[in-house]
Amino acid sequence: MTDKNPRSEAVLARRPLALPTAALLAGALALAGCAGMSETQKGTAAGAGIGTVAGAVLGGAVSGTGRGTRGGAMVGAAAGALGGYVWSRHMEQQRQAMEQATQGTGIGVTQTADNRLRLEVPSDVSFATNSATINSSLKPVLDRFAQTLNENPATHVSIIGHTDNTGTDAINDPLSVRRASSTRDYLVSRGVDARRIDIDGRGSYEPIADNTSAAGRARNRRVEIYVAEPAG
């Protein structure tokens, strides 16, 4: 199935806002200043630069107008600049632990450019088609993941569900959220504080492969888990 239905209002609401030029420049300068830094310093600077841009969006959103104001963007950018992520010893230990726990499963474990730990869980490990019930093969991985989260309580977790483009938005959007919710609930059942976890569902709108093939659709049906340790 190659034709996609028009995006739902909920998905359209996630489209990025226009960023003020000053915020973009601040983010670029933070990233450019990484030359000669250690890996930890680079990560903190990069996170701060990304945080500045994200903060500008927040400032515009809370300023009370659809377009945002200079004052709102400046406040948001300042807050964002303080919100970068650091790749600490605990984060590196968690990455190594999850690489060991996921060997042979097909789950990808990587460090992102903004210093988050990313787990990409494909459909053959996570959920059956049209289901939000966690596969038994994923539970041992989530058990170990919960243990690493409890060992590093300073971190925050974001879980994002995705689908392929088979079916309608009315099916895919809530299904992607339910899958993220099921993952969160399992971690909470293993002792992780629910207040540390955010969830979201992106439906079929962020594919990482071609939806015209069965193999591509299988890759797009996934759950992504991000772990971030705030700097400072």
TAHUHU-V818526 format. One record per backbone hydrogen bond with DSSP energy under -0.5 kcal/mol. CO is the residue of the C=O (numbers start at 1). NH is the residue of the N-H. E is the energy in kcal/mol with one decimal. If there is no record, write none. Layout:
BEGIN
co:nh:e
CO:NH:E
CO:NH:E
END
This chain:
BEGIN
co:nh:e
8:12:-2.5
9:13:-1.9
11:14:-1.6
12:15:-2.0
20:24:-1.9
21:25:-2.5
22:26:-2.3
23:27:-2.3
24:28:-2.2
25:29:-2.6
26:30:-2.0
27:31:-1.9
28:32:-2.5
29:33:-1.6
31:34:-1.3
32:35:-0.9
34:37:-2.0
38:42:-2.9
39:43:-2.2
40:44:-2.2
41:45:-2.5
42:46:-2.8
43:47:-2.5
44:48:-2.1
45:49:-2.4
46:50:-2.5
47:51:-2.6
48:52:-2.2
49:53:-1.6
50:54:-2.5
51:55:-2.9
52:56:-1.8
53:57:-1.6
54:58:-2.1
55:59:-2.9
56:60:-2.3
57:61:-2.3
58:62:-2.3
59:63:-0.5
60:63:-0.6
60:65:-0.5
61:64:-0.5
69:73:-2.7
70:74:-2.4
71:75:-2.3
72:76:-2.4
73:77:-2.8
74:78:-2.2
75:79:-2.2
76:80:-2.6
77:81:-2.3
78:82:-0.8
79:82:-0.7
80:83:-2.0
84:231:-3.2
86:88:-1.1
88:92:-2.2
89:93:-2.3
90:94:-2.2
91:95:-2.4
92:96:-2.4
93:97:-2.3
94:98:-2.4
95:99:-2.2
96:100:-1.9
97:101:-2.1
98:102:-1.6
100:103:-0.8
102:105:-2.4
102:106:-0.5
102:107:-0.5
108:120:-2.3
110:112:-0.5
110:118:-3.2
112:115:-1.8
116:112:-3.1
116:118:-0.5
117:227:-2.4
118:110:-2.4
118:120:-0.5
119:121:-0.7
119:225:-2.7
120:108:-2.1
120:122:-0.7
121:223:-2.1
122:125:-1.4
122:126:-2.0
123:127:-0.6
126:135:-3.1
128:131:-1.8
132:134:-0.5
133:128:-0.6
135:138:-1.4
135:139:-0.9
136:140:-0.6
138:142:-2.3
139:143:-2.4
140:144:-1.9
141:145:-2.4
142:146:-2.8
143:147:-1.7
144:148:-2.0
145:149:-2.1
146:150:-2.3
147:151:-1.3
148:152:-0.7
149:152:-0.7
152:155:-1.5
154:230:-0.6
156:228:-2.7
157:198:-2.8
158:226:-3.0
159:200:-1.9
160:224:-2.8
161:202:-2.8
168:171:-1.0
168:172:-3.0
169:173:-2.3
171:175:-1.6
172:176:-2.4
173:177:-1.5
174:178:-2.5
175:179:-2.1
176:180:-1.6
177:181:-2.7
178:182:-2.7
179:183:-1.9
180:184:-2.3
181:185:-2.8
182:186:-1.9
183:187:-2.0
184:188:-2.6
185:189:-2.0
186:190:-0.7
187:190:-0.9
187:192:-2.0
188:191:-1.9
193:196:-2.0
194:197:-1.6
196:157:-3.0
198:159:-2.6
200:161:-2.3
202:205:-2.0
203:163:-3.0
210:213:-1.1
213:217:-2.5
214:218:-2.0
215:219:-1.6
216:220:-1.8
217:221:-1.5
218:123:-1.0
220:222:-1.2
221:123:-1.0
222:162:-2.3
223:121:-3.1
224:160:-3.0
225:119:-2.9
226:158:-2.5
227:117:-2.6
228:156:-2.8
228:230:-0.6
229:86:-2.6
END
